[in-house]
């Protein structure tokens, strides 16, 4: 069997009841997914009894000396041993009344030939009901035996400098290290592979996309004053600067690929609008693609109103657009009568054609797959691309996600936006919160109530939301609505529309509240068990309120506070700067969850942590530049990329 076939072959020879669970844990059903299933931590079972301290794990061979049955019901059954022979015991060492003991040993084995197998550094994997850590380890070990020794692609000098092992040895030792230090060295080697391959993918994609336009682009500012006069607010300094930066990039003879990154409520849509107006002034068309119908409609309603003073023609195209209206829109896009189209996934369908697409604005771009984005961009000849995101991304993550993409940042909030007063309360005070909420809702205000979040268990999240919904109904009757992950997108949109149209005043939710949804009269955000959420996630949720001209409040309800949880909630009370919060979140939790990768489906590294591995990221970034000049090396790297399972980044 070839190297490629082995690594990409499906998992076989595993128990049937494990065959459905394991792929969910590993993120796939191929051998490569299993081998890249990185241990969460390690347990050192290599210490002998004389060398182990209280609280450490130890493994030793003992002789059973006496069985002591409990004299009273509920008392422990004891087995007294003496050092010698016959049984292997491994577990955490404790001391009680001057006696050494191991309560609930992890291993008690009669076959002393297994001693070496037990007395080692044991990997601990994320497991779940139906499969044990030992089962996962055994399945991985059986596949390690056939792991091929692939050609090296990292420079020999770098391998020697970092004291790294080969790719094959690094995978093996990651799962079966001889020391904790060795396990970390292997992780770093594999993290570099991952970062280097991804940086190369970004650079190759950019080489392919950044081409000469073959056309002149002039910023005429024909409509600028008209539109500025139509706005109900004054542009912030950040907005003005971002508009100028993007306009300059549009004038370049090269195709623009740009990122507009703004904090919650910083006014990204108006900046994107001026980029679209520049395109229209050059006799081209612009498209704005949003991830949901409600967000697309929100963009359309605002943009149409602002452009009503001009002759620019705007249309909305979503899955809900009626057949007759859809036909008219598609004809006007193809003929060039339509200047700007705003929509959802409907925009990149095969039968949608543009006369001359000059700019694709992709809102909350991480919500779309790369192929989906490319299908829209591909409808124009060298069309410019403007990615928009409401998730503040630390510079390190930005470089990892986008490579050399030029970026404009909005930190400043419009002057009309008031700060959101954030407070923490113990969850035992829920009755007090409900009492205060009654007064606010009677005054015509709206509120969100976010329920506890348990990672990887949406069923429990939904059950908690439904339980809280039923409790709140007793007080607020039909003034309460609920939204969660099991609803279809159409059902979610309907709930949000109803909330916006004042059909109810209190919305109970899991974390599926759409980013960017504008409900200006929502002034209260209550987050239950706030300690279970990440900092960036808390900041995004808080950003759903404070979008009007009324004072807004965020109540963080907590239960058990650890030291890090306490720090997290303190940061939320002291700061409303999303970029500062994202940096602190990265320090507290590492990079894995900053972007909400598990929720949004965007890229997630298996070995690299972008905060912990900043040095490796810079190294990979610089080395990828040099590799671009070596075409032969690139061919090898492409093969390596496929075996590293980077197809999802293509």
PyMOL commands that set and color helices and strands:
alter all, ss='L'
color gray80, all
select helices_A, chain A and resi 3-8+16-19+21-26+31-35+112-118+133-144+156-162+167-175+180-209+224-230+237-251+268-281+293-309+323-335+345-348+365-367+370-377+395-402+427-442+458-479+489-500+530-532+535-542+563-574+578-589+597-600+614-627+631-643+647-649
alter helices_A, ss='H'
color red, helices_A
select strands_A, chain A and resi 41-44+57-68+78-83+87-92+94-96+99-101+107-109+121-124+257-262+285-289+314-317+340-343+357-363+384-389+406-410+420-426+446-450+480-483+506-509+522-527+552-558
alter strands_A, ss='S'
color yellow, strands_A
deselect
rebuild
show_as cartoon
